[in-house]
Amino acid sequence: MTNQYANPGLKEPISVQGSYITPDILPSNFSESYRRIVLSGAEDIGKVVNRANDSGYEAYAAQLKNEEQDIILGNHEERITKLRRV
């Protein structure tokens, strides 16, 4: 089966290049709460990237399944048309 409509780019994972942030590189005027937010931000971005990759792959798989179903429906339609002619 050929992929006429499925977007193969959806199955390719994205990546985010992050830099390592340590508390000692943050400005001294950052509050403790803000320091925690900044330091945990990289972890949150990683979670978002993972979810985006999962969603992209699932979208690609759904497109492939839709193409497969289109072929099956086309075959059914051909058979029904032939039966009506008989």
Buried (B, 14 or more C-beta within 10 A) or exposed (E): EEEEEBEEEBBEEEEEEEEEBEEEEEEEEEEEEEBEEBEEEEEEEEEEBEEEBEEBBEBBEEBBEEBEEEEEEEEEEEEEEEEEEE
